[in-house]
Amino acid sequence: MKPWSERIADLQNDGWSLTALASAIGCSPQALSDIKQGRSQEPRGMAAVRLHHLHLSGAKPPVDPVPAGKVA
């Protein structure tokens, strides 16, 4: 089984930002960064379950809508 830091890196390589990923799993970007950097060993409770699910499912990051008047 991959360490949490590798799972986070995999998701970032798939286009997830730390902010979007933290929001999706229900923790702060700082907490997720601490896990990625090895300052904390693992996410807590449901955040761990959600992170595991996102990693296994290959879920794509949310797409920000293009603001009115902007060209994508």
SVG drawing of the C-alpha trace seen along z (x, -y; Angstrom):
<svg xmlns="http://www.w3.org/2000/svg" viewBox="-21 -40 29 42">
<polyline fill="none" stroke="black" stroke-width="0.4" points="0.0,0.0 1.3,-3.4 2.1,-6.0 -0.3,-8.9 2.3,-11.3 2.6,-9.3 -1.2,-9.2 -1.4,-13.0 1.5,-13.3 -0.3,-11.0 -3.5,-13.1 -1.5,-16.3 0.0,-14.8 -3.6,-14.1 -4.3,-17.8 -5.6,-18.2 -4.4,-21.3 -3.8,-20.9 -6.7,-23.3 -9.2,-21.4 -8.0,-18.1 -8.3,-19.3 -11.8,-20.7 -12.8,-17.3 -11.7,-15.3 -12.7,-17.7 -9.5,-19.0 -7.4,-22.1 -4.8,-22.6 -2.2,-23.0 -3.1,-19.6 -2.8,-18.0 0.5,-19.7 1.8,-18.4 0.9,-14.9 2.5,-15.3 5.7,-16.7 5.9,-14.0 5.2,-16.3 2.1,-14.3 1.7,-10.6 -1.9,-10.2 -5.2,-12.0 -7.9,-11.6 -11.1,-9.6 -13.3,-10.3 -10.6,-12.4 -8.5,-9.2 -11.4,-7.3 -12.1,-10.1 -8.5,-10.4 -8.2,-6.7 -11.4,-6.6 -10.2,-9.5 -6.9,-7.9 -8.4,-4.5 -11.1,-5.9 -8.8,-8.1 -11.3,-10.9 -10.5,-14.1 -10.3,-17.4 -13.2,-19.8 -13.2,-22.2 -13.5,-25.9 -16.2,-27.5 -15.0,-30.2 -16.1,-33.6 -18.5,-35.6 -16.6,-37.6 -13.5,-35.4 -12.3,-33.1 -11.1,-29.7"/>
</svg>
